[in-house]
């Protein structure tokens, strides 16, 4: 378990709010909070953006569930040098005094390696195992821009967050990146593997409300809600690409972030059974929101 001190929730929310105000993601108007991105459009209920902003800020802390990274930089680099993948494709993200190896070629070729667990993309799924398989194939796609809000959420947990890349002068050494903003893809991907939160989609109110919160992270949060409704799910976890059903059953779904015209897809039974043990599933009973929906 991560032993380094993490801010308490109230302190974290204040740090995050002040940070987002300082960079213009949030603004204050008549003592209320307004986002620079509109969080809700054409909703079927009335809610001020101030309350949506505050609900989102209140939810961020509990949406993160950290796992251990490598204890030191040398331990992390040793694993990279022994992997079957090109060393130059890796970045190392130092977060909360731990080190994570991250590959982000594009949305179809991603890996995040912690001390005892790893995440990787395959078949448009986000899967987990002790280590990625050696047979992952890089797909030639353009790397798309990422929404940076997850970077700001992580930075509010750890303002000393750093990124390392393979040295151009010494191919056996990783060196700190001077301009961290050039490597935001890697930080955001790490944050996505930490982020484990569910959005209800079983009523018209929940669909509209969850969409407003999801629009912070995705351009089209409504797509997730409609997909959840279509497959009769009670809640959806877009970060881990999971859906939850009425009896507490959790399944994968496929998503192509490169082409949102390709619909989200629930796996056939045999595929779901095959990948079932490769999902990051915390017991439903540990999630108060899911328990209340069941």
MOSULHU-V234074 format. One record per backbone hydrogen bond with DSSP energy under -0.5 kcal/mol. NH is the residue of the N-H (numbers start at 0). CO is the residue of the C=O. E is the energy in kcal/mol with one decimal. If there is no record, write none. Layout:
[[NH	CO	E] [NH	CO	E]]
//
This chain:
[[11	7	-2.8] [12	8	-2.7] [13	9	-1.6] [14	10	-2.3] [15	11	-3.0] [16	12	-2.5] [17	13	-2.6] [18	14	-2.3] [19	15	-2.7] [20	16	-2.2] [21	17	-2.1] [22	18	-1.6] [23	20	-0.7] [24	19	-1.6] [25	19	-1.6] [26	33	-3.1] [28	31	-2.8] [31	28	-1.1] [33	26	-2.9] [35	24	-2.8] [46	44	-0.6] [51	47	-1.7] [52	48	-2.9] [53	49	-2.4] [54	50	-2.4] [55	51	-2.6] [56	52	-2.7] [57	53	-2.3] [58	54	-1.3] [58	55	-0.7] [59	55	-1.1] [60	56	-0.6] [62	58	-0.8] [62	59	-1.2] [63	60	-1.2] [64	193	-2.1] [69	98	-3.4] [75	71	-1.7] [76	72	-2.8] [77	73	-2.3] [78	74	-1.4] [79	75	-1.9] [80	76	-2.7] [81	77	-0.9] [81	78	-0.6] [82	79	-1.5] [88	85	-1.3] [89	86	-1.6] [90	101	-2.4] [91	163	-2.4] [92	90	-0.5] [92	99	-2.7] [93	91	-0.6] [93	161	-2.6] [94	92	-0.7] [94	97	-2.7] [97	94	-1.4] [98	69	-2.2] [99	92	-2.1] [100	112	-1.8] [101	90	-3.2] [102	110	-2.8] [103	88	-0.7] [104	108	-2.1] [105	108	-1.0] [108	105	-1.4] [110	102	-2.2] [111	118	-2.5] [112	100	-3.1] [113	111	-0.5] [113	116	-3.0] [114	67	-2.0] [115	67	-0.6] [117	128	-2.6] [118	111	-2.7] [119	126	-2.1] [120	109	-1.6] [121	124	-1.8] [124	121	-1.9] [126	119	-3.0] [126	124	-0.6] [127	277	-1.9] [128	117	-1.8] [135	132	-0.7] [140	138	-1.2] [147	145	-0.5] [149	146	-0.7] [150	147	-0.5] [151	147	-1.8] [152	148	-2.0] [153	149	-2.4] [154	150	-2.7] [155	151	-1.5] [156	152	-0.8] [156	153	-0.8] [157	153	-2.3] [160	157	-1.6] [161	93	-1.8] [163	91	-2.7] [164	174	-2.6] [165	89	-0.5] [166	169	-0.6] [166	172	-3.2] [172	169	-1.7] [174	164	-3.1] [176	162	-3.3] [179	177	-0.8] [181	178	-1.7] [182	179	-1.8] [183	180	-0.8] [185	182	-0.9] [186	182	-1.2] [187	183	-2.9] [188	184	-2.2] [189	185	-2.0] [190	186	-2.4] [191	187	-2.2] [192	188	-1.6] [193	189	-1.1] [194	190	-1.9] [195	62	-3.0] [198	235	-2.2] [200	233	-2.2] [201	233	-0.6] [206	202	-2.6] [207	203	-2.1] [208	204	-2.9] [209	205	-3.1] [210	206	-1.8] [211	207	-1.6] [212	208	-1.5] [213	209	-2.8] [214	210	-1.9] [215	212	-1.2] [216	213	-1.8] [217	213	-2.2] [220	217	-0.6] [222	219	-1.5] [223	219	-0.6] [223	220	-0.5] [224	220	-1.2] [225	221	-2.6] [226	222	-2.3] [227	223	-2.5] [228	224	-2.4] [229	225	-2.5] [230	226	-2.0] [231	228	-1.2] [232	227	-2.8] [233	243	-2.9] [234	243	-1.4] [235	198	-2.1] [236	241	-3.3] [237	235	-0.5] [240	236	-0.9] [241	236	-2.1] [242	250	-2.6] [243	234	-2.6] [244	248	-2.7] [247	244	-2.5] [250	242	-2.6] [252	240	-1.7] [253	264	-3.3] [254	123	-2.0] [256	254	-0.7] [258	255	-1.1] [261	258	-1.6] [262	260	-0.6] [264	253	-1.7] [266	251	-0.8] [271	267	-2.7] [272	268	-2.5] [273	269	-1.8] [274	270	-2.2] [275	271	-1.1] [277	274	-2.3] [278	275	-1.0] [280	278	-1.4] [281	279	-0.6] [285	282	-2.1] [286	283	-2.1] [287	285	-0.7] [290	286	-2.4] [291	287	-2.3] [292	288	-1.3] [293	289	-1.6]]
//
